Amino acid sequence: MKRIYLDNAATSWPKPAPVAEAMLRYLTENGAPAGRSGYAEANAAQRLVDDCRRRLAQLVGADHPRRIAMAFNGTDALNMALHGLLRAGDHVVTTVWEHNSVLRPLAHLARHGGVEVTYLEGNGFAVNDDEVAAAMRDETRLVAITHVSNVTGAIQPVHKIGRQVAEHPRALLLVDAAQSLGHLPIDVVDLGADLLAAPGHKGLRGPLGTGLLYVGPRAEPQLQSWRQGGTGTQSEEPMQPEALPERLEAGNLNMPGIAGLAAAVALLSTEQLAAAAEHERRLTERLLTGLAELPDVQVHGPADPSSALRTSVVSITSTLLPPQELAALLDASFRIQTRAGLHCAPLAHRKLNTLSQGGTLRFSPGPETKLEEIDYALQALRELHGA
């Protein structure tokens, strides 16, 4: 049976052909480390990193490529930001919609680092800027918020929140763009983001093991390195270099991954991003319209497919089948691949009252998903529900 892949929120697939070609080309024709030697292939490897960094900076609206630190995934980038910034006595405002990549570092810092955290719930599927402003204090150092929920697909009003944070004398804004970069247009200045973290393997369609952290001008003097080691520069100094991005990039970079990520980002023109967003909107509209016809299925997220408040991440529960069993049946009987569970966002499921039943079943179509594949998935759900 044909594989129907609807798990792009976990990682995008299939990757564009140039991604695999660039990775293979690096491995077979280059293979050198970046920033460690002066021979031709090593210099070419460094140019590859520089090119990837430059493309990512352009994509997010950064004023200079040095503001992009290469990470090993979105979690790594978020840890760079959270552990690099927060100190004892700091206060953080965040939301119940966050991924464990934010929740767990904050829990660790609260238990072991003297950091206090406030969790906002909001109304419906999003928080609002007034709620964020009311939660901020003199000692608030950071507002950490996901741009798009990986459970509901709801888009948080980051632009408005960014304006509130900018008025605070001390606080910075950290945006988790794991589910938005590559799906929505992002400009860090427009968002008011002082820090923005994202993986390379989701919306950007690069390989696993890649990611980025944008460090803005307000965050730069405050953010410390959270890992230390070789950088190939200033090796005589006992401390990690202060300059960006070397401050955050200790050890060898994932060069095969960066080769693939650079190739992926090179494909993301403004026109291509707009076309992909419109295609995903049509897929989501078809999916939500079909789900609304199933009386035993509940959608957890904004119900209007044409709304500017959601992306193509769609979570459901069924009154007849638990999420894990439903996912297993879709895979075994129809070769439809989804994800069931908590999606590493336990507070979101507590808010949605889906924690006790094991979370939700999540559909996440991507740029390569076809409308007929959505129709096939809906027909499979109808059969499983006897409709």
Disulfide bonds with the S-S distance in Angstrom:
none
